[in-house]
């Protein structure tokens, strides 16, 4: 069943908190301060299109599993829809809608010519074989092929999806449409139309902002301690950038928990054990059984993901899932700076508590915009047939992301807003200008 719809924004009614209502909380606070009429305001409250299908995937044991799949296209006033595809057991419509909305704000904050979208498949990819995973990827494209295209909507990787999956998806799209479409999907392998620097782009963009912020605050990286939740694409790359620049990474974690060492941990060593054992604590622990003696000698503690957030450190970097900093733990967070590499890690209630406590938050729509920025570079290279050098990608990423940071800082100062509100304000105003220019509103 395809329940695609071009939605006329319905009135917003109070309901239990979901990722989307949390997005709307911030949105409503900010659009109340922007000069726009009711019709314009309604445009921001709901996505333009919600596409949903149950995709059928035949498993290796011969049975067929139906998986709920989503593509939400929030707004394309500024350019083709753009946003990742997530494979996760908890991916649902509210989550994908919220992520699509954040993508629209994000592309506008860094001023790249895209709109915002997001995709998801409700599946646990850890339970699938490689061939089953490939079937899910191809079935996703078959389901949404009419809504995707180089000038229409360009997907990318997100949680639990990677360059190999993007390559399968591009291949499926080209097979169905009988086209050569290297720009239809970004985050592809280098050998199949990818861009240099895309694998580390999300962390690299966040790192550039952090460096600028630390310099402006006249702080010394050598004296700063950082805790990072999540050791995947975003978190692991960030740990390397920080460690190599003199910061002390005191803790990292993955879905199985983490490790903490006040004197600092070496991300190269952690990566080695993560690859070998599947866990960041793999050097010391097998499941929940840890070699306490060895941990004591090395000055390392095994911690939970909840404990990581409350550790003594200067900078906290959520780089895993959403909704982890809440009203329950916001008062216990000791970091003075939070850089949101994950999407939606902080609830609005936690935001307010942290703001009152003077904690500076670089919000997701700015902090992790490096990924979509280099996706834009990859898309441009796909369209032109050019291959940029790693130096050019790095230089252009730094320029684009720091321009975005500057716009947000200015807006925060001028409107006396938090950085999150200011980022939303910058993004919404740019989207509004484009919608007005098109005569939509
Ligand atoms: P990933 O799949 O590569 O890594 C996710 C990490 O989170 C893994 O280390 C995993 O073990 C850990 N994790 C999973 N469940 C957890 C839990 N319950 N508690 C703690 N850790 C858990 O994903 P990624 O690409 O690094 O994405 C991480 C976050 O960054 C997501 O919020 C994603 O939307 C956001 N993001 C990623 C990109 C990108 O280009 N990869 C771009 C923008 C935003």
Boltz pocket constraint, residues with backbone or C-beta under 6 A from the ligand:
constraints:
  - pocket:
      binder: B
      contacts: [[A, 157], [A, 158], [A, 159], [A, 160], [A, 161], [A, 198], [A, 202], [A, 229], [A, 230], [A, 231], [A, 232], [A, 233], [A, 234], [A, 235], [A, 253], [A, 254], [A, 255], [A, 256], [A, 305], [A, 319], [A, 320], [A, 321], [A, 322], [A, 341], [A, 342], [A, 343], [A, 368], [A, 369], [A, 371], [A, 372]]
      max_distance: 6.0
